[in-house]
């Protein structure tokens, strides 16, 4: 069996919604009077909470929704960045790959600090990722764009406008070995008309039998 590394932040009742001022998940237990049976109801689920995928519809009016995103495993390309990703940090040979940016943002999404001053992609870096053919872009932070509302979400618009899904809120990227090849997968719910979905994001060690 291939080794699987979980890159997903758990969702809980303590998880905060962007920009960190409200709860992202509310679970209620339904009562049916049947001994031993547990049935839960989600009365609140922020589709952009914790580890999630953005479909083009998030910023592109006629873009595809999460139900239309293909189920696929992609070759994983890891870029280690100290903070913000610049165009010079983007390799040339990334076509068809899931490009994950590891900047060491491991703060928990249960705290407001997770949403403050986090690493992001410059407009130039987003353009380089799109021009060089990235199939998916993933980050540890809650957004590929900078914190705050004083910008126009250029990185989102560039990537999603090129049909490149974005996975935000990844974790455990420090567990990936630079000398090991991986497949990457991020599987959300096929919700018709939704622009995003929580995902289970994984890296699978790539061997000759994969």
N, C-alpha and C positions, 0 to 999 in steps of 0.2 A: 504494500500500500504506500502511495506517495505521502510525504510529509505535508501537512496542511498548517499554515500559520494564520491565525485569526487576526485580522487587521481592523476589527469592529469595536467601537465603543458601545457598551451596553446602554440600553434605554431604561430609565427608571422614573419613579414619581418625583425624584429630585432633579432630573435633567431639566436644564433651562432652555427656553426657546430664544432664538436670535431676536433682539440683541441682548438677551440675558435678563429680561425683566419680567418674565412670566414662565409658568410651567409648560413643558412640552408634551407631557403625557399624563392622562388621568384614567385610571383603571377602576372600574366598579365591579363588584361581585354580584352576580344575579342570584336570586334565591328561588329555587324550584322545589325545595322540599324533598329532594332525592338524597338519601344518605350517601356520603362519600363522593358526590359529584361536585366539581368546581366548574363554573361557567363565568367567564369574564366579559365585560363590555367596555370598549374604549369610547369614552365620551369626549376625549380630546386627544388628538395626535398631530403634532406639528410635523409635517412631511419633510421639513428641513432641519430636524433635530439630530444631534449626535452624528453618526455615520450615515450619510445619505447620498443619493445621486440626483443631480439636476439634469433634466431633459431639455432639449432646445426650447420647448414651450415656455420655459421659465422666463426667457427674455425675447423670444422670437414669436411673434403673434401667430404665424401659421406653422410653427415648428412642431415636431413630433412630440407626443406625450410619453410618459414612462412605459405605458403598455406597448408602445411601438419600438422600444429599445431592444435590440437583439440580445438573446442569451448567448454569451460567448466567453471563452477564455482567451486572453490576450497575452503575448509575451510581455513580461514586466521589465520596465527600464527605471531604475532608481537614480534620482539626482539628489545629491546631498548639497544643501544650501545653508549658509550661515543664518540668513534672515530672508530678505526679499529676493525673489528670483529675477535675474536680469537676462536680457537676450544672450549675453556671452556665456551664460550657464547652460544654455540649451544645446545639446549635441546635434550634429547634422543627421545622424543615422537613426532616427526614431520613428520612421514611417511604419504604421500599422501596430505600434506598441502602446501599451498602457504606461504612461509616464507618471511616476509617483515622485513627489517632491518631499524629501525628508528635511525638515528644518528644526527638528527637536521640540515641536510644540506639543507637549504632553500634559498640559494643564487639563483638569477634568471639566467637562461641560456642565457640571453641577455648580460651578462657581462663576460669578460675573467676570472674573479675570480672564477666563477662557475667551471672551469676546472682545478683549481690549488689547490693542497694539500687537496683533498677531502678524506672522509673516504672510506675505501675499505675492501675487504675480504683477510685475509691471505690465503696462500695455504692450511694450516691446517684447517682453517674454511670452505673453499670450499670443502675439502675432507670430513669433518664431515657432512656437509649438504648433500652431495651425498650419503655417507655411511648410513646415517640415514633416507634416503628415501624422502627427500623434493621433491615435485612435481613441484615446481617453486620457484625461488628466485628473490626477488625484492629489489631495493635500491633507495635512493633519489639521489645519486650522478650520474655523467655521465658514470661511469664504475665501475664494481666490482673489477677491478685491479687498482693499484696505478697510479697516474698521471705521465706523462712522457713516454719516449720510451725506458728506460733502463731496461726493464723487458720483460718476454716472455708470458705475459697474462695467467699465470697459473690458476687463478680462472676461467677465461672463459673456458679454455681447460678442466678443471676438470668437471665443471658443464655441459657444452654442450656435453662433451664426455660421460656423464652419461645420456644424453637425457633430461636434465633439462633446460627448457627455462629460460631466464634471462630478467627481466623487469628493466630498468634503467631510472632515471629521475623522480621518483615518487615525489609527494608532499602531503601535508596535513595529513601526518601520525600522527601528533600531535592531530588530531581530533578524532583518534580512542581511544576508552575507553578500558582499560585493562580488565574491568569486563563485556564487551559485546562481544558476538560471532558474527562473520561476515563471509560472503562469499566473495571471491575475484575473480574478472574477469578482464582480459586485452585483448581487442579485436582489432586485427590489420587487415590490408587489406590482402586478400589471393593472394599475388603476386607470381606467379610461378617463381621459380628460384631466389627469393630474400632471403637474409639471415636475414633481419630485416624489421620492419615496425613500424611506429608510432601507438600508441594504445590509446584507451579510457579506462583508468584503473579506476575501481570502487570497493568500499567496500559496501556490502549490509548487513544491520542488519539481523542477523539470528534469526528467531523466529520459533515457532512450526509449522507454516504453510509454511515455506520456502521449 
